[in-house]
Amino acid sequence: ISTDEVFGDLDRSQQAINESNYYDPSSPYAATKASADHLVRAWGRTYNLPFVVSNCTNNYGPYQFPEKFIPRMIINALNGNSLPVYGDGLQIRDWLFVEDHARALVTIFTEGNVGETYNISGANQEKNIDVVLEVCELLDELAPDKPEGVNHYSDLIAHVTDRPGHDLRYAIDSRKVREELGWKPVNSFASGLRKTVKWYIDNQSWWRRIISSDHNAMGLAT
């Protein structure tokens, strides 16, 4: 189970990556993921290890650890804390609801061909700043009792220094898994995000336990 990060970033005019594109990771973090993929394929060729590789886009949904981008925005907003957005917030990610990803993995495991690679995409390319604004809009609706001094959750947005080597855009083409194996996402970004925001509102005891046990949880990079 790999990621779109191994292909590196794209500018806004480039077409989405397909399974035949070369790996071109642009951060040490992504390079370690690419290395793992190379090791798997090498074991497959040398020792006939049966494998299938999947590359997915950004996941989101219930039970995601609080440090990750979408839950961090939800939780910070509910606590009345700032919503840190790196740089201008125009970085683009393709979002995949976790339940759609799980269905894709089962499909690939049971029906995919050994030695093949399959891209799994939600086909939901969104700018980071737009994601934060959509989260805030849903919170205004679903959690109207705001922290003291907050009129709109979007008031909490704070642009912070961009992180080094921050990739501009990820986008992968998932036509292969759709056409060959018949998988497609059930959730749009709007429907998946609504489910996600509501889950974090309704399950505050879950993430509050995590934060209380790990005082650094909300300070980690997203």
JOMO-V185490 format. One record per residue. N is the residue number from 0. RES is the residue in one small letter. PHI is phi as a letter, one per 40 degrees, with the letter a starting at -180 (999 if undefined). BURIAL is b if it has 24 or more other C-alpha atoms within 12 Angstrom, else e. Layout:
N,RES,PHI,BURIAL
N,RES,PHI,BURIAL
//
This chain:
0,i,999,b
1,s,b,b
2,t,a,b
3,d,c,b
4,e,c,b
5,v,c,b
6,f,c,b
7,g,g,b
8,d,c,b
9,l,b,b
10,d,c,e
11,r,c,e
12,s,c,e
13,q,c,e
14,q,c,e
15,a,c,b
16,i,c,b
17,n,b,b
18,e,c,b
19,s,c,e
20,n,c,e
21,y,c,e
22,y,c,b
23,d,a,e
24,p,c,b
25,s,b,b
26,s,b,e
27,p,d,e
28,y,c,e
29,a,c,b
30,a,c,e
31,t,c,e
32,k,c,b
33,a,c,b
34,s,c,e
35,a,c,e
36,d,c,b
37,h,c,e
38,l,c,e
39,v,c,b
40,r,c,e
41,a,c,e
42,w,c,e
43,g,c,e
44,r,c,e
45,t,c,e
46,y,b,e
47,n,f,e
48,l,c,e
49,p,c,e
50,f,a,b
51,v,b,b
52,v,b,b
53,s,b,b
54,n,b,b
55,c,b,b
56,t,c,b
57,n,d,b
58,n,c,b
59,y,a,b
60,g,i,b
61,p,d,b
62,y,g,b
63,q,c,b
64,f,d,b
65,p,d,b
66,e,c,b
67,k,c,b
68,f,d,b
69,i,c,b
70,p,c,b
71,r,c,b
72,m,c,b
73,i,c,b
74,i,c,b
75,n,d,b
76,a,c,b
77,l,c,b
78,n,c,b
79,g,g,b
80,n,c,b
81,s,c,b
82,l,b,b
83,p,c,b
84,v,b,b
85,y,c,b
86,g,f,e
87,d,c,e
88,g,g,b
89,l,c,b
90,q,c,b
91,i,b,b
92,r,b,b
93,d,b,b
94,w,c,b
95,l,b,b
96,f,c,b
97,v,d,b
98,e,c,b
99,d,c,b
100,h,c,b
101,a,c,b
102,r,c,b
103,a,c,b
104,l,c,b
105,v,c,e
106,t,c,b
107,i,c,b
108,f,c,b
109,t,c,e
110,e,b,e
111,g,c,b
112,n,c,e
113,v,d,e
114,g,g,e
115,e,c,b
116,t,b,b
117,y,b,b
118,n,c,b
119,i,b,b
120,s,b,b
121,g,c,b
122,a,f,b
123,n,b,b
124,q,c,b
125,e,b,b
126,k,c,b
127,n,d,b
128,i,c,b
129,d,c,b
130,v,c,b
131,v,c,b
132,l,c,b
133,e,c,b
134,v,c,b
135,c,c,b
136,e,c,b
137,l,c,b
138,l,c,b
139,d,d,b
140,e,c,e
141,l,c,e
142,a,b,b
143,p,c,e
144,d,c,e
145,k,c,b
146,p,d,e
147,e,d,e
148,g,g,e
149,v,b,e
150,n,c,e
151,h,b,b
152,y,d,b
153,s,c,b
154,d,c,e
155,l,c,b
156,i,c,b
157,a,b,b
158,h,c,e
159,v,b,e
160,t,d,e
161,d,c,e
162,r,c,e
163,p,c,e
164,g,g,e
165,h,c,b
166,d,c,b
167,l,c,b
168,r,a,b
169,y,b,b
170,a,a,b
171,i,b,b
172,d,c,b
173,s,b,b
174,r,c,b
175,k,c,b
176,v,c,b
177,r,c,e
178,e,c,e
179,e,c,e
180,l,b,b
181,g,g,e
182,w,c,b
183,k,a,b
184,p,c,b
185,v,c,e
186,n,c,b
187,s,c,b
188,f,c,b
189,a,c,b
190,s,c,e
191,g,c,b
192,l,c,b
193,r,c,b
194,k,d,b
195,t,c,b
196,v,d,b
197,k,c,b
198,w,c,b
199,y,c,b
200,i,c,b
201,d,c,e
202,n,b,e
203,q,c,b
204,s,c,e
205,w,c,e
206,w,c,b
207,r,c,b
208,r,c,e
209,i,c,e
210,i,c,e
211,s,c,e
212,s,c,e
213,d,b,e
214,h,c,e
215,n,c,e
216,a,d,e
217,m,c,b
218,g,b,e
219,l,c,e
220,a,c,e
221,t,b,e
//
